[in-house]
Amino acid sequence: MKSFFGILLIAVGVLLNNTVYLQDLILGQGYISLDGWRAFVGLGVSLLMILVGCLILLSGRSYR
C-alpha cells in the first residue's frame, strides 16, 4: 500500500509539472514563459510531490 501511494504521488507530481510547463502552449501563447509567482509555486509543489513520493518508495525497501 505504501508503494502504491508513493507511485501515485510521483505520477500526480509529474502531471502537475507538465501542466505548469505546457499551460502556455495549451492556451495558445506559442512559447513557454512561466510568468508569475503561481507558475513557480506550481513547479515547487510538483517537485516536492515527486521528492516525497521517491522518499516513500525508498523507505519501503528493505536493506539486508
CYANA upper distance limits for C-alpha pairs under 8 A (distance plus 0.5 A):
  1 MET  CA      5 PHE  CA      6.92
  2 LYS  CA      6 GLY  CA      6.85
  2 LYS  CA     56 ILE  CA      7.51
  2 LYS  CA     57 LEU  CA      7.83
  2 LYS  CA     60 GLY  CA      7.42
  3 SER  CA      7 ILE  CA      6.64
  3 SER  CA     56 ILE  CA      7.45
  3 SER  CA     57 LEU  CA      5.93
  3 SER  CA     60 GLY  CA      7.36
  4 PHE  CA      8 LEU  CA      6.53
  5 PHE  CA      9 LEU  CA      6.56
  5 PHE  CA     53 GLY  CA      7.94
  5 PHE  CA     56 ILE  CA      8.43
  6 GLY  CA     10 ILE  CA      6.78
  6 GLY  CA     52 VAL  CA      8.01
  6 GLY  CA     53 GLY  CA      4.64
  6 GLY  CA     54 CYS  CA      6.98
  6 GLY  CA     55 LEU  CA      8.34
  6 GLY  CA     56 ILE  CA      5.85
  6 GLY  CA     57 LEU  CA      6.03
  7 ILE  CA     11 ALA  CA      6.65
  7 ILE  CA     53 GLY  CA      6.80
  7 ILE  CA     54 CYS  CA      8.39
  7 ILE  CA     57 LEU  CA      7.98
  8 LEU  CA     12 VAL  CA      6.66
  8 LEU  CA     53 GLY  CA      8.15
  9 LEU  CA     13 GLY  CA      6.53
  9 LEU  CA     49 MET  CA      6.48
  9 LEU  CA     50 ILE  CA      6.91
  9 LEU  CA     52 VAL  CA      8.09
  9 LEU  CA     53 GLY  CA      5.67
 10 ILE  CA     14 VAL  CA      6.66
 10 ILE  CA     49 MET  CA      6.85
 10 ILE  CA     50 ILE  CA      5.00
 10 ILE  CA     51 LEU  CA      8.20
 10 ILE  CA     52 VAL  CA      8.47
 10 ILE  CA     53 GLY  CA      5.68
 10 ILE  CA     54 CYS  CA      7.61
 11 ALA  CA     15 LEU  CA      6.74
 11 ALA  CA     50 ILE  CA      8.26
 12 VAL  CA     16 LEU  CA      6.59
 12 VAL  CA     46 SER  CA      8.40
 12 VAL  CA     49 MET  CA      8.29
 13 GLY  CA     17 ASN  CA      6.57
 13 GLY  CA     45 VAL  CA      8.29
 13 GLY  CA     46 SER  CA      4.97
 13 GLY  CA     47 LEU  CA      7.08
 13 GLY  CA     48 LEU  CA      8.38
 13 GLY  CA     49 MET  CA      5.75
 13 GLY  CA     50 ILE  CA      5.82
 14 VAL  CA     18 ASN  CA      6.66
 14 VAL  CA     46 SER  CA      7.22
 14 VAL  CA     47 LEU  CA      8.48
 14 VAL  CA     50 ILE  CA      7.56
 15 LEU  CA     19 THR  CA      6.62
 16 LEU  CA     20 VAL  CA      6.73
 16 LEU  CA     42 GLY  CA      7.93
 16 LEU  CA     43 LEU  CA      8.35
 16 LEU  CA     46 SER  CA      6.31
 17 ASN  CA     21 TYR  CA      6.83
 17 ASN  CA     42 GLY  CA      7.72
 17 ASN  CA     43 LEU  CA      6.33
 17 ASN  CA     46 SER  CA      5.94
 17 ASN  CA     47 LEU  CA      7.89
 18 ASN  CA     22 LEU  CA      6.37
 19 THR  CA     23 GLN  CA      6.08
 20 VAL  CA     34 LEU  CA      8.36
 20 VAL  CA     39 ALA  CA      6.69
 20 VAL  CA     42 GLY  CA      6.97
 20 VAL  CA     43 LEU  CA      7.26
 21 TYR  CA     32 ILE  CA      7.06
 21 TYR  CA     34 LEU  CA      7.57
 22 LEU  CA     26 ILE  CA      6.65
 22 LEU  CA     32 ILE  CA      7.28
 23 GLN  CA     27 LEU  CA      6.56
 23 GLN  CA     32 ILE  CA      8.43
 24 ASP  CA     28 GLY  CA      6.87
 24 ASP  CA     29 GLN  CA      5.85
 24 ASP  CA     30 GLY  CA      7.58
 24 ASP  CA     31 TYR  CA      7.06
 24 ASP  CA     32 ILE  CA      6.08
 24 ASP  CA     33 SER  CA      7.52
 24 ASP  CA     34 LEU  CA      8.42
 25 LEU  CA     29 GLN  CA      5.92
 25 LEU  CA     30 GLY  CA      5.89
 25 LEU  CA     31 TYR  CA      6.53
 25 LEU  CA     32 ILE  CA      7.02
 34 LEU  CA     39 ALA  CA      6.08
 34 LEU  CA     40 PHE  CA      7.77
 35 ASP  CA     39 ALA  CA      7.04
 36 GLY  CA     40 PHE  CA      7.67
 37 TRP  CA     41 VAL  CA      6.67
 38 ARG  CA     42 GLY  CA      6.49
 39 ALA  CA     43 LEU  CA      6.74
 40 PHE  CA     44 GLY  CA      6.60
 41 VAL  CA     45 VAL  CA      6.58
 42 GLY  CA     46 SER  CA      6.58
 43 LEU  CA     47 LEU  CA      6.57
 44 GLY  CA     48 LEU  CA      6.55
 45 VAL  CA     49 MET  CA      6.64
 46 SER  CA     50 ILE  CA      6.81
 47 LEU  CA     51 LEU  CA      6.66
 48 LEU  CA     52 VAL  CA      6.60
 49 MET  CA     53 GLY  CA      6.58
 50 ILE  CA     54 CYS  CA      6.72
 51 LEU  CA     55 LEU  CA      6.71
 52 VAL  CA     56 ILE  CA      6.62
 53 GLY  CA     57 LEU  CA      6.78
 54 CYS  CA     58 LEU  CA      6.65
 55 LEU  CA     59 SER  CA      6.51
 56 ILE  CA     60 GLY  CA      6.91
 57 LEU  CA     61 ARG  CA      7.42
